[in-house]
Amino acid sequence: MMLDGLWSDLRLAWKTLKRKPLASVVVVATLALAIGGGSAVFSVVEGVVLRPLPYHEPERLVGVWQLQRHDAGQNSMSLPNFLDWQEQSETFAELAAFKGSSLVLSYEGRTERVMGVESTAEFFSVFGVDPLHGRTFLPDEDGPAGRRVIVLSHAFFSSRFGGDSAIVGQSLTLNGRAYEVIGVMPPEFRTPDYPNAQFWEPIREDAESSCGRGCLIYRSVGRLADNVSMSQASAELNTISRRLEEAHPEDNAGVGAMLVDLHQQTVGDVRPILSLLVAAVGLLLLIACANVTNILSAQAAVRRSEAAMLQALGASSGRLMRRLLLEGLLLAGVGGALGLLMSFLGLDALLALAPEELPRLDQITLNAPVVLFSLLVTAATGILFSLLPAFQLKRQQPAQVLSSSGRTHSGGGGGYSRQALVLVQVAMAVPLLIACGLLLRSFWTLAAAEVGFQSERLLAARVYLAGERYETDRQPRLDFFRRLLEEVRSQPGVRAASTVWIPPLTDNAVITSFTIQGRPEPPPGQHPGAEMRVVGDRYFSTVGIPLLKGRAFDDTDLPESQKVAVISKAMADRHWPDSDPLGQFVELGLSFAGDHEGQYHQIVGVVGDVKLRGLAVPERATVYLPYSQNAPTVMSLMMRYDGDSGPLVESVRKAVADLDPNLAVYDIRSMSESRARGLVEPRFYALMLGYFAVVAALLAVLGVYGVAAYQTASRTREIGIRMALGARRGQVLQAVMRSGLGPVALGLLLGTVVAFSLSNLLMGLLHGVDPLDRLTFASASSLLLLAAVGAVYLPARRASRIDPSISLRWQ
C-alpha cells in the first residue's frame, strides 16, 4: 500500500515538474554544475589522498629523514649514517635506502637513457610487494662486490620489451656493462619520490666507498616492526643519532632523525590545495542548494492554494511533504546524473591540465567510490533543498489559505527565509572569489617573475658520459665536452654554446656547506650553505647571466692551477656585505670524487642571481665552479640559437654519436618550456578554484535576481496602490533596490570577514601576494556587488513601470 502510494506520488511529482520546464531546467543545470564539479574534485582527492598506497600494510611504512636540530631542517641522509641506523635499530622490520639513478641502455642497435632507482637489497621487502615475473634483490647483491642485476618496471617492460617475460634472465648492456634482468614488478608498484622509475638496481657502494657522512643524497623508507609506533621508532633513531653525533661530530653535530608517515610524505605538498578545493566544493554545493531552495520555495508559495485544497479534501500534510520531497529528489537525480556525465567527459581534460608533479596522477579515475560520492551528494542535496518548502507547507493553515487566496497571489510567507538564503549565498561566494583572485594574482606574479637569465631561444640537452673510461678518468670527460662544444659552436644558427651540471629552472638541488678562510669556524652543523653548479667556459655569456664583478672562467683555469669559483650576488651580499669578495677564499663541503678536498677556492667573479629551482623558489646563494677543475659525468649543453631548434637537436645527436655511439642525448628542452612548466601547477589550481568561484558567483547573482523578481511580482498590487496614492517611479525603484540589496550588503560584509579569518590557509599557496591583499578583497567584493545591482535593477525597473490601473485589477 505504501509502495503504491509512493509510485503514485512519484508520477505526480514527475508531471508537476514537466508543467514547469523552465524552473526545472534551471534547477537541473544548477545541480549539474555543482555536482559535476564536486565529482571531478573528489576523483582527484580520492586518487591522490584517500586511496591507500599500493603496498602491503601501508600504514606501517614511514619515510626516514635526517633532522637538522638547530633549524628543524629535513634532509636526505648519508649512506654511512643509514647503515648505522639500519644495524643498530630494533624497531623496524625492514629499513632501506635509495636514490635516483640514470643509465644508458644499448639495445638492438640503439642507445637511450633510462631513469631508475639504486637501492639497498632490502628495498622491495620493505614494501612487501612481490614481483610479477622473476625475483627481486638477494641480501648480498648490493655493495661494491654485488652482482650487476636489474629489476624492470612494468611500464618499461611493456613498452620496451613488448611484455615478453622471456626478458627475465637475459642480459642487457647498461653503461657499457652487462646487467642480468632478474625480475619485473607489477603495474601498480611505484617508488616514493621516483614514481616514473623504469628500473631498480642495487647500490654499488658501502660506507667506505661512499662520498661520506656529509653527503646527503639518499632517501630512506622503513617498515615498522609489529606493535611499534612511530614515536617509539623515532625515539630509538634519535638515540642512535646521539651516539653518531659523539662518534662523528664533524658531520653529525646537531643531526637527529625524523619519521614521516609514507602516505603523508607522498601527498604532503598537495594536501593544502586539495583541502581548499574540497572546501570550495562544499561551499558551491551549499550555494546551489540555497539557490534551488529559493526556487522551489517560491513555487511552493504559488501552489499553496492547490495544497490547501488537497488538504481540505483529506490529503495529509505528510503526503504533500513527501510529494515535494520526491520532486526535489527527482530534480537532484537528473542534475546528479548530468553532473556525473560532465565529470566523466571532462576528467581527461582536467588531467591533461594537471601538473606532472601531482602525486599519484595515474591513479585518478572515475571509479566506484567517486560514483558513490556523487550519489550521496545527489541524495543529500535533494533532501536539503526540499526541506524548507516542505516545512512551509506543513505550517500553513488550509482554511486561512483558502479564505485569503482571492486577495493575494503570493500567499505570503517565506520572505525572510528567502532573503536569508540570499545572504548566505553571497557570504559563501565572496571567500571563493577572493581565494580565486589571490591565486590568479599569484599566478600572474610568477608569470612575470624575472629569472635572472635570457630564457628565449635557449636550448638545453643533457649528455651522460656512461662507461668505465669516463667514470675512472677525468681527462676523457674533459676531452669529450671540449670536442662536443667545438662541434656544436660550428653549427649554423648557433650563436653561443656552453655546458652546465644542472640547468636553471630545474627541480634539483645540490647544496654544499662552506667556510670562509680567515673567519671563525662555525659551530658543527651550522655552516652556511650554497647551491653548487659546475659550468663550462662561456656559460654566463651563453645563458645571459650578467657578470657584475671580476671575471668569468677562462682557459687559465686548468685542473692543476688554483681552484677558483664565481659566486652569485645573493651570496656576495650575505657574506661580504661591506667588503669585496673578489680574491677571498672559500672551502666547500662537497667535492667531485674527492679530487680536491681540503682545498680553498678563490673567488674570481660575481654574477647576477638566477632562479635555479623554479619560478616559485627564491634565489639562493650560489657558487659556480669551472668544469675544467671538476668534470662531473653528467652535463647539459646550453645553446643560444637563431631560427628553428629542430635541425639543431639533430645536429647535437649526430655530434654526440660521432664522438661516442654508446652515449645518449636526453632531456632536450628549451628554457622557455622550462619556464612555462613552472606555471602549470599554479595555473591548474587557479583554474579549478576559478571554476567554483565563477559558478558560485553566478548562482549567487541568479539567487539575488530570483528573489528580487519574485518579491516584486508578489508586491504588484501593493506597488500599484502606492503609485495610485502618489508614489513616484524613482521612489519605487529605490525601495525595490534597497529591499533587494540589503541581504547582499550583509552577505558581502559577512563573506569578507570569513575570507579575512581564513586567509592564513592560503599562505603556502601564494607567491608574491599578501593573503590579505586589499586590491583583491576590494575587487572581488565590488565585482559581486555590481553583478547583484544589475540583478536587482531589472525587477526594480519593471516595478517602477507598473500601471496602477492594471495592477489594482491584478490578483
Sequence and secondary structure as in RCSB ss.txt:
>XXXX:A:sequence
MMLDGLWSDLRLAWKTLKRKPLASVVVVATLALAIGGGSAVFSVVEGVVLRPLPYHEPERLVGVWQLQRHDAGQN
SMSLPNFLDWQEQSETFAELAAFKGSSLVLSYEGRTERVMGVESTAEFFSVFGVDPLHGRTFLPDEDGPAGRRVI
VLSHAFFSSRFGGDSAIVGQSLTLNGRAYEVIGVMPPEFRTPDYPNAQFWEPIREDAESSCGRGCLIYRSVGRLA
DNVSMSQASAELNTISRRLEEAHPEDNAGVGAMLVDLHQQTVGDVRPILSLLVAAVGLLLLIACANVTNILSAQA
AVRRSEAAMLQALGASSGRLMRRLLLEGLLLAGVGGALGLLMSFLGLDALLALAPEELPRLDQITLNAPVVLFSL
LVTAATGILFSLLPAFQLKRQQPAQVLSSSGRTHSGGGGGYSRQALVLVQVAMAVPLLIACGLLLRSFWTLAAAE
VGFQSERLLAARVYLAGERYETDRQPRLDFFRRLLEEVRSQPGVRAASTVWIPPLTDNAVITSFTIQGRPEPPPG
QHPGAEMRVVGDRYFSTVGIPLLKGRAFDDTDLPESQKVAVISKAMADRHWPDSDPLGQFVELGLSFAGDHEGQY
HQIVGVVGDVKLRGLAVPERATVYLPYSQNAPTVMSLMMRYDGDSGPLVESVRKAVADLDPNLAVYDIRSMSESR
ARGLVEPRFYALMLGYFAVVAALLAVLGVYGVAAYQTASRTREIGIRMALGARRGQVLQAVMRSGLGPVALGLLL
GTVVAFSLSNLLMGLLHGVDPLDRLTFASASSLLLLAAVGAVYLPARRASRIDPSISLRWQ
>XXXX:A:secstr
 HHHHHHHHHHHHHHHHHH HHHHHHHHHHHHHHHHHHHHHHHHHIIIIIS  SSSSGGGEEEEEEEETTTTEEE
 B HHHHHHHHHH  SEEEEEEEEEEEEEEEETTEEEEEEEEEE TTHHHHHT   SEE    TTSSSTT   EE
EE HHHHHHHHTT GGGTT EEEETTEEEEEEEE  TT  BTTBTT  EEEE    TTTSS TT   BEEEEEE 
TT  HHHHHHHHHHHHHHHHHH HHHHTTEEEEEEEHHHHHHTTTHHHHHHHHHHHHHHHHHHHHHHHHHHHHHH
HHTHHHHHHHHHTT  HHHHHHHHHHHHHHHHHHHHHHHHHHHHHHHHHHHHHS TTSTTGGG    HHHHHHHH
HHHHHHHHHHHHHHHHHHHH  HHHHHHHTTT SS    HHHHHHHHHHHHHHHHHHHHHHHHHHHHHHHHHT  
 SS  TTEEEEEEE  SHHHHH HHHHHHHHHHHHHHHHTSTTEEEEEEESS SS S   EEEEEETTS    TT
   EEEEEEE TTHHHHHT  EEEE    TT  TTS  EEEEEHHHHHHH TTS  TT EEEES  STTSSTT E
EEEEEEE     S TTS    EEEEEGGGT  SEEEEEEEESS HHHHHHHHHHHHHHH TT  EEEEEEHHHHH
HHHHHHHHHHHHHHHHHHHHHHHHHHHHHHHHHHHHHHHTHHHHHHHHHTT  HHHHHHHHHHHHHHHHHHHHHH
HHHHHHHTGGGGGGG SSS TT HHHHHHHHHHHHHHHHHHHHHHHHHHHT  HHHHTT  
